[in-house]
Each structure stands twice: as structure tokens, then as C-alpha cells.
């Protein structure tokens, strides 16, 4: 799950993008102008920003430039517009925009751009952590590695202890127990509920990816999850 900020002066656009991204398991905040976007940016950290170019107070390109000059352009920004010229798109990219979406925005293009932006965001975060760790290691004296545990077999022979087996992390609901002493329909419903909860947890609550994994259309998948009583909100929070 990612934290995403949607900045657009059109209420319909804000509501539509929020609904789609919420369905994908993301946490979404909205702003209708640059002033609200500045306040939201100061109050929270975002993994991605969807930013409209044409807004009444400050246009999106100027806000993007403002963030870049202040050194706060630490997240991918996807610009949006239905009237922007090629020169505007090129300028936004030069300033630091990750990509550009032309309105009307299709769901497929939106999800693809968001996925690519979040991949870039995750890569930047990993690089920052690695850089910080490298600096910390350079300043901290390294402790000697622990000596191997030696065992005396009683005849003077000294042997190295066998290494401990690595801990294997289990996936969500990897070992799900079922009560088979019940009617077939109830047992089947229990299995299907666990099956879908497993995929929802593994895919971070993304209905699109779960639909692809299970081979179901999204409409049918929603209906099935409601029928089984699967808590979509809980799976999104866990994601």
C-alpha cells in the first residue's frame, strides 16, 4: 500500500482517481489547489503525487518547480492535463516530473503510470537506505565476527558446529487449517475464503492483481468476496 496525493481542481477527477486508487489498496489524500497541496505535503510524506497542470491559484508546473528548488521533490510526480502542449510536458519532465498523463485518463494508463512511479519510489528509498547504511558503517568500528562454535568429541578432535538453519518466513495464511467434518458446501466456502484472503494479503489488497492471479473479472471477484464475507478493508490495511 502506498500513500498518494491527488491534486486537481476538478471534483469529479479527484473523486474518480481516489476511488480507483483506493480499490487498488492505496491510501489517497486529495487537494483542489496548490495551497492545499503544499499543506498536505508538509503534513505527510507521499510515495507518489498526481498533479494537475492547470489550476486557479498556482499551476502545476510552477508548484513542481517550487518543490524542486526547495529540495522537497523526493517522490515521483505524475503530471496531468487535458490541454497541455508538448513544450509544457517537456518542461515538466526537465524540472523533475516522472511522467505525463493526458486527460481523459483511462484506468489502464493510470494504473500503469502509478505502478511505474511506485517502482521508482521504492528504488529511490532503497538507494537512500543503502547510502545511509554505508555512511554509518564507515563511521562505526566493525566488531569482530563471532568465532565458530567448537565441539570436543572426547578424543581430542575439534569440530566446527553445524550452522543454524536459516529462518524461512512463511507467507500469509501459508498453513491454513480446515475443519473437514462439516457439509461440503461449508467446507468449500471456507477454502475459497482462505484462498482469496491469501491472494489479497500477498498482493497488498490490489483487486486488479488478485483478479489477474485468480482468473476472475473484477466485477465477479467483488461479488464473490462479498458472498464469502471477506473483509476488504482489513486486507488493504494489512497490505
C-alpha atoms as a printed R data frame, in Angstrom:
    type eleno elety resid chain resno       x       y       z
1   ATOM     1    CA   UNK     A     1   0.000   0.000   0.000
2   ATOM     2    CA   UNK     A     2   1.291   3.439  -0.929
3   ATOM     3    CA   UNK     A     3   0.453   6.968   0.199
4   ATOM     4    CA   UNK     A     4  -0.659   9.004  -2.819
5   ATOM     5    CA   UNK     A     5  -1.640  12.671  -3.137
6   ATOM     6    CA   UNK     A     6  -4.061  13.684  -5.918
7   ATOM     7    CA   UNK     A     7  -4.009  17.409  -6.787
8   ATOM     8    CA   UNK     A     8  -6.745  18.597  -9.187
9   ATOM     9    CA   UNK     A     9  -9.222  21.474  -9.123
10  ATOM    10    CA   UNK     A    10 -11.996  19.311 -10.655
11  ATOM    11    CA   UNK     A    11 -14.036  17.450  -8.036
12  ATOM    12    CA   UNK     A    12 -15.020  14.711 -10.474
13  ATOM    13    CA   UNK     A    13 -11.390  13.959 -11.332
14  ATOM    14    CA   UNK     A    14 -10.392  13.869  -7.661
15  ATOM    15    CA   UNK     A    15 -13.239  11.505  -6.780
16  ATOM    16    CA   UNK     A    16 -12.606   9.196  -9.738
17  ATOM    17    CA   UNK     A    17  -8.861   8.861  -9.163
18  ATOM    18    CA   UNK     A    18  -9.366   8.399  -5.418
19  ATOM    19    CA   UNK     A    19 -11.912   5.627  -5.987
20  ATOM    20    CA   UNK     A    20  -9.675   3.746  -8.430
21  ATOM    21    CA   UNK     A    21  -6.560   4.029  -6.264
22  ATOM    22    CA   UNK     A    22  -8.448   3.122  -3.090
23  ATOM    23    CA   UNK     A    23  -9.709  -0.016  -4.840
24  ATOM    24    CA   UNK     A    24  -6.069  -0.868  -5.522
25  ATOM    25    CA   UNK     A    25  -5.356  -0.736  -1.790
26  ATOM    26    CA   UNK     A    26  -3.624   2.644  -1.667
27  ATOM    27    CA   UNK     A    27  -4.143   5.439   0.852
28  ATOM    28    CA   UNK     A    28  -5.202   8.587  -1.010
29  ATOM    29    CA   UNK     A    29  -5.314  12.251   0.041
30  ATOM    30    CA   UNK     A    30  -6.735  14.959  -2.219
31  ATOM    31    CA   UNK     A    31  -6.089  18.678  -2.749
32  ATOM    32    CA   UNK     A    32  -8.039  21.031  -5.013
33  ATOM    33    CA   UNK     A    33  -5.291  23.643  -5.460
34  ATOM    34    CA   UNK     A    34  -1.615  24.350  -4.884
35  ATOM    35    CA   UNK     A    35  -2.225  25.848  -1.433
36  ATOM    36    CA   UNK     A    36  -3.840  22.653  -0.164
37  ATOM    37    CA   UNK     A    37  -1.139  20.581  -1.878
38  ATOM    38    CA   UNK     A    38   1.598  22.491  -0.046
39  ATOM    39    CA   UNK     A    39  -0.132  21.929   3.295
40  ATOM    40    CA   UNK     A    40  -0.635  18.223   2.598
41  ATOM    41    CA   UNK     A    41   2.993  17.844   1.510
42  ATOM    42    CA   UNK     A    42   4.188  19.415   4.773
43  ATOM    43    CA   UNK     A    43   1.863  17.298   6.916
44  ATOM    44    CA   UNK     A    44   2.627  13.905   5.387
45  ATOM    45    CA   UNK     A    45   5.137  12.035   3.281
46  ATOM    46    CA   UNK     A    46   3.879  10.677  -0.033
47  ATOM    47    CA   UNK     A    47   5.171   7.873  -2.243
48  ATOM    48    CA   UNK     A    48   3.621   9.469  -5.332
49  ATOM    49    CA   UNK     A    49   1.829  12.675  -6.391
50  ATOM    50    CA   UNK     A    50  -0.659  13.062  -9.258
51  ATOM    51    CA   UNK     A    51  -0.535  16.781 -10.126
52  ATOM    52    CA   UNK     A    52  -2.829  18.698 -12.474
53  ATOM    53    CA   UNK     A    53  -1.126  21.365 -14.578
54  ATOM    54    CA   UNK     A    54  -3.924  23.921 -14.919
55  ATOM    55    CA   UNK     A    55  -5.169  25.140 -11.519
56  ATOM    56    CA   UNK     A    56  -6.676  28.507 -10.481
57  ATOM    57    CA   UNK     A    57  -4.093  29.704  -7.940
58  ATOM    58    CA   UNK     A    58  -0.721  28.254  -8.945
59  ATOM    59    CA   UNK     A    59  -0.261  25.992 -11.955
60  ATOM    60    CA   UNK     A    60   1.172  22.526 -11.500
61  ATOM    61    CA   UNK     A    61   4.435  23.213 -13.318
62  ATOM    62    CA   UNK     A    62   5.160  26.180 -11.024
63  ATOM    63    CA   UNK     A    63   4.403  24.050  -7.956
64  ATOM    64    CA   UNK     A    64   6.656  21.298  -9.282
65  ATOM    65    CA   UNK     A    65   9.451  23.829  -9.800
66  ATOM    66    CA   UNK     A    66   8.871  25.168  -6.277
67  ATOM    67    CA   UNK     A    67   9.309  21.697  -4.776
68  ATOM    68    CA   UNK     A    68  12.386  21.022  -6.903
69  ATOM    69    CA   UNK     A    69  14.109  24.285  -5.873
70  ATOM    70    CA   UNK     A    70  13.307  23.641  -2.192
71  ATOM    71    CA   UNK     A    71  14.785  20.145  -2.367
72  ATOM    72    CA   UNK     A    72  11.454  18.530  -1.426
73  ATOM    73    CA   UNK     A    73  10.840  16.778  -4.741
74  ATOM    74    CA   UNK     A    74  11.614  13.426  -3.124
75  ATOM    75    CA   UNK     A    75   8.718  11.484  -4.663
76  ATOM    76    CA   UNK     A    76   7.718  10.744  -8.275
77  ATOM    77    CA   UNK     A    77   5.243  13.305  -9.638
78  ATOM    78    CA   UNK     A    78   2.911  12.409 -12.500
79  ATOM    79    CA   UNK     A    79   1.597  15.495 -14.291
80  ATOM    80    CA   UNK     A    80  -1.974  15.546 -15.671
81  ATOM    81    CA   UNK     A    81  -3.645  17.827 -18.205
82  ATOM    82    CA   UNK     A    82  -6.174  17.884 -20.993
83  ATOM    83    CA   UNK     A    83  -4.824  20.996 -22.685
84  ATOM    84    CA   UNK     A    84  -1.050  20.977 -22.180
85  ATOM    85    CA   UNK     A    85   1.304  21.441 -25.118
86  ATOM    86    CA   UNK     A    86   4.334  19.313 -25.882
87  ATOM    87    CA   UNK     A    87   6.539  22.174 -24.662
88  ATOM    88    CA   UNK     A    88   4.756  22.137 -21.280
89  ATOM    89    CA   UNK     A    89   5.221  18.377 -20.919
90  ATOM    90    CA   UNK     A    90   8.898  18.656 -21.843
91  ATOM    91    CA   UNK     A    91   9.416  21.480 -19.344
92  ATOM    92    CA   UNK     A    92   7.741  19.490 -16.548
93  ATOM    93    CA   UNK     A    93   9.945  16.490 -17.325
94  ATOM    94    CA   UNK     A    94  13.056  18.678 -17.324
95  ATOM    95    CA   UNK     A    95  12.139  20.058 -13.886
96  ATOM    96    CA   UNK     A    96  11.733  16.573 -12.464
97  ATOM    97    CA   UNK     A    97   8.284  15.171 -13.306
98  ATOM    98    CA   UNK     A    98   8.271  11.375 -13.587
99  ATOM    99    CA   UNK     A    99   5.708  11.147 -16.383
100 ATOM   100    CA   UNK     A   100   2.725  12.854 -18.011
101 ATOM   101    CA   UNK     A   101  -0.898  11.702 -18.396
102 ATOM   102    CA   UNK     A   102  -3.240  13.332 -20.893
103 ATOM   103    CA   UNK     A   103  -6.895  13.716 -19.900
104 ATOM   104    CA   UNK     A   104  -9.272  11.972 -20.163
105 ATOM   105    CA   UNK     A   105  -7.207   9.400 -18.274
106 ATOM   106    CA   UNK     A   106  -8.047   5.763 -18.856
107 ATOM   107    CA   UNK     A   107  -7.897   3.359 -15.929
108 ATOM   108    CA   UNK     A   108  -5.278   1.220 -17.690
109 ATOM   109    CA   UNK     A   109  -2.919   4.165 -18.303
110 ATOM   110    CA   UNK     A   110  -3.422   5.464 -14.764
111 ATOM   111    CA   UNK     A   111  -2.611   2.153 -13.068
112 ATOM   112    CA   UNK     A   112   0.386   1.556 -15.319
113 ATOM   113    CA   UNK     A   113   1.831   5.024 -14.626
114 ATOM   114    CA   UNK     A   114   1.209   4.687 -10.879
115 ATOM   115    CA   UNK     A   115   2.828   1.245 -10.787
116 ATOM   116    CA   UNK     A   116   5.911   2.534 -12.620
117 ATOM   117    CA   UNK     A   117   6.093   5.593 -10.364
118 ATOM   118    CA   UNK     A   118   5.865   3.495  -7.187
119 ATOM   119    CA   UNK     A   119   8.586   1.191  -8.513
120 ATOM   120    CA   UNK     A   120  10.808   4.260  -8.943
121 ATOM   121    CA   UNK     A   121   9.843   5.469  -5.450
122 ATOM   122    CA   UNK     A   122  10.761   2.109  -3.904
123 ATOM   123    CA   UNK     A   123  14.086   2.070  -5.760
124 ATOM   124    CA   UNK     A   124  14.918   5.583  -4.531
125 ATOM   125    CA   UNK     A   125  14.034   4.627  -0.956
126 ATOM   126    CA   UNK     A   126  16.242   1.530  -1.131
127 ATOM   127    CA   UNK     A   127  19.130   3.565  -2.520
128 ATOM   128    CA   UNK     A   128  18.751   6.134   0.278
129 ATOM   129    CA   UNK     A   129  18.764   3.407   2.942
130 ATOM   130    CA   UNK     A   130  21.834   1.775   1.397
131 ATOM   131    CA   UNK     A   131  23.656   5.105   1.259
132 ATOM   132    CA   UNK     A   132  22.793   5.864   4.874
133 ATOM   133    CA   UNK     A   133  23.909   2.399   5.957
134 ATOM   134    CA   UNK     A   134  27.172   2.766   4.055
135 ATOM   135    CA   UNK     A   135  27.932   6.070   5.803
136 ATOM   136    CA   UNK     A   136  27.048   4.559   9.182
137 ATOM   137    CA   UNK     A   137  29.321   1.561   8.591
138 ATOM   138    CA   UNK     A   138  32.198   3.871   7.646
139 ATOM   139    CA   UNK     A   139  31.891   5.751  10.954
140 ATOM   140    CA   UNK     A   140  31.282   2.726  13.214
141 ATOM   141    CA   UNK     A   141  34.143   0.375  14.190
142 ATOM   142    CA   UNK     A   142  33.387  -3.096  12.974
143 ATOM   143    CA   UNK     A   143  33.044  -5.736  15.677
144 ATOM   144    CA   UNK     A   144  34.932  -8.970  15.020
145 ATOM   145    CA   UNK     A   145  32.865 -11.750  13.593
146 ATOM   146    CA   UNK     A   146  31.855 -14.353  16.221
147 ATOM   147    CA   UNK     A   147  34.176 -17.307  16.324
148 ATOM   148    CA   UNK     A   148  32.822 -20.645  15.181
149 ATOM   149    CA   UNK     A   149  31.448 -22.805  17.967
150 ATOM   150    CA   UNK     A   150  33.925 -25.644  18.571
151 ATOM   151    CA   UNK     A   151  32.973 -29.032  19.953
152 ATOM   152    CA   UNK     A   152  35.312 -31.512  21.596
153 ATOM   153    CA   UNK     A   153  34.287 -35.012  20.619
154 ATOM   154    CA   UNK     A   154  36.119 -36.514  23.617
155 ATOM   155    CA   UNK     A   155  39.069 -37.810  21.630
156 ATOM   156    CA   UNK     A   156  40.830 -34.505  21.170
157 ATOM   157    CA   UNK     A   157  39.224 -33.849  17.809
158 ATOM   158    CA   UNK     A   158  37.771 -30.385  17.445
159 ATOM   159    CA   UNK     A   159  34.871 -29.882  15.085
160 ATOM   160    CA   UNK     A   160  33.022 -26.779  13.952
161 ATOM   161    CA   UNK     A   161  29.390 -26.668  14.953
162 ATOM   162    CA   UNK     A   162  26.855 -27.025  12.189
163 ATOM   163    CA   UNK     A   163  25.362 -23.666  11.215
164 ATOM   164    CA   UNK     A   164  21.836 -22.942  12.280
165 ATOM   165    CA   UNK     A   165  19.237 -23.446   9.587
166 ATOM   166    CA   UNK     A   166  18.033 -20.135   8.180
167 ATOM   167    CA   UNK     A   167  14.615 -18.992   9.282
168 ATOM   168    CA   UNK     A   168  12.124 -19.387   6.484
169 ATOM   169    CA   UNK     A   169   9.432 -16.738   6.650
170 ATOM   170    CA   UNK     A   170   6.011 -18.090   5.903
171 ATOM   171    CA   UNK     A   171   3.653 -16.246   3.604
172 ATOM   172    CA   UNK     A   172   0.228 -15.001   4.691
173 ATOM   173    CA   UNK     A   173  -2.050 -17.891   5.679
174 ATOM   174    CA   UNK     A   174   0.557 -20.376   4.444
175 ATOM   175    CA   UNK     A   175  -0.720 -23.042   6.847
176 ATOM   176    CA   UNK     A   176  -4.479 -22.730   6.945
177 ATOM   177    CA   UNK     A   177  -6.274 -25.452   8.871
178 ATOM   178    CA   UNK     A   178  -9.726 -26.590   7.792
179 ATOM   179    CA   UNK     A   179 -12.453 -28.405   9.653
180 ATOM   180    CA   UNK     A   180 -13.375 -31.180   7.242
181 ATOM   181    CA   UNK     A   181 -16.066 -32.618   9.488
182 ATOM   182    CA   UNK     A   182 -18.826 -30.446   8.019
183 ATOM   183    CA   UNK     A   183 -21.031 -30.277   4.912
184 ATOM   184    CA   UNK     A   184 -19.238 -29.989   1.570
185 ATOM   185    CA   UNK     A   185 -20.660 -26.537   0.760
186 ATOM   186    CA   UNK     A   186 -19.447 -25.071   4.067
187 ATOM   187    CA   UNK     A   187 -16.017 -26.677   3.634
188 ATOM   188    CA   UNK     A   188 -15.774 -25.334   0.082
189 ATOM   189    CA   UNK     A   189 -16.764 -21.808   1.179
190 ATOM   190    CA   UNK     A   190 -14.160 -21.933   3.935
191 ATOM   191    CA   UNK     A   191 -11.463 -22.934   1.480
192 ATOM   192    CA   UNK     A   192 -12.453 -20.260  -1.048
193 ATOM   193    CA   UNK     A   193 -12.466 -17.546   1.634
194 ATOM   194    CA   UNK     A   194  -8.969 -18.557   2.790
195 ATOM   195    CA   UNK     A   195  -7.828 -18.731  -0.854
196 ATOM   196    CA   UNK     A   196  -8.932 -15.191  -1.653
197 ATOM   197    CA   UNK     A   197  -7.651 -13.788   1.680
198 ATOM   198    CA   UNK     A   198  -4.267 -15.344   0.891
199 ATOM   199    CA   UNK     A   199  -4.058 -13.640  -2.515
200 ATOM   200    CA   UNK     A   200  -5.375 -10.311  -1.183
201 ATOM   201    CA   UNK     A   201  -2.740 -10.304   1.546
202 ATOM   202    CA   UNK     A   202   0.037 -11.296  -0.854
203 ATOM   203    CA   UNK     A   203  -0.971  -8.633  -3.419
204 ATOM   204    CA   UNK     A   204  -1.360  -5.877  -0.808
205 ATOM   205    CA   UNK     A   205  -5.117  -5.603  -1.319
206 ATOM   206    CA   UNK     A   206  -4.845  -4.869  -5.063
207 ATOM   207    CA   UNK     A   207  -8.070  -6.049  -6.679
208 ATOM   208    CA   UNK     A   208  -6.546  -5.773 -10.161
209 ATOM   209    CA   UNK     A   209  -3.650  -8.110  -9.358
210 ATOM   210    CA   UNK     A   210  -5.873 -10.543  -7.453
211 ATOM   211    CA   UNK     A   211  -8.254 -10.679 -10.423
212 ATOM   212    CA   UNK     A   212  -5.297 -11.488 -12.698
213 ATOM   213    CA   UNK     A   213  -3.940 -14.153 -10.310
214 ATOM   214    CA   UNK     A   214  -7.281 -15.890  -9.821
215 ATOM   215    CA   UNK     A   215  -8.513 -15.545 -13.402
216 ATOM   216    CA   UNK     A   216 -11.717 -13.715 -12.444
217 ATOM   217    CA   UNK     A   217 -13.201 -10.488 -13.759
218 ATOM   218    CA   UNK     A   218 -13.170  -7.690 -11.175
219 ATOM   219    CA   UNK     A   219 -16.980  -7.481 -11.051
220 ATOM   220    CA   UNK     A   220 -17.293 -11.212 -10.432
221 ATOM   221    CA   UNK     A   221 -14.430 -11.067  -7.920
222 ATOM   222    CA   UNK     A   222 -16.136  -8.298  -5.904
223 ATOM   223    CA   UNK     A   223 -19.392 -10.276  -5.872
224 ATOM   224    CA   UNK     A   224 -17.581 -13.447  -4.771
225 ATOM   225    CA   UNK     A   225 -15.713 -11.707  -1.946
226 ATOM   226    CA   UNK     A   226 -18.908 -10.138  -0.615
227 ATOM   227    CA   UNK     A   227 -20.660 -13.507  -0.773
228 ATOM   228    CA   UNK     A   228 -17.850 -15.143   1.234
229 ATOM   229    CA   UNK     A   229 -17.728 -12.326   3.786
230 ATOM   230    CA   UNK     A   230 -14.118 -11.342   3.049
231 ATOM   231    CA   UNK     A   231 -13.135  -8.111   4.851
232 ATOM   232    CA   UNK     A   232 -11.611  -6.000   2.051
233 ATOM   233    CA   UNK     A   233 -10.798  -3.124   4.403
234 ATOM   234    CA   UNK     A   234  -8.743  -5.347   6.692
235 ATOM   235    CA   UNK     A   235  -6.766  -6.829   3.800
236 ATOM   236    CA   UNK     A   236  -5.997  -3.336   2.474
237 ATOM   237    CA   UNK     A   237  -4.788  -2.201   5.886
238 ATOM   238    CA   UNK     A   238  -2.627  -5.311   6.213
239 ATOM   239    CA   UNK     A   239  -1.275  -4.678   2.739
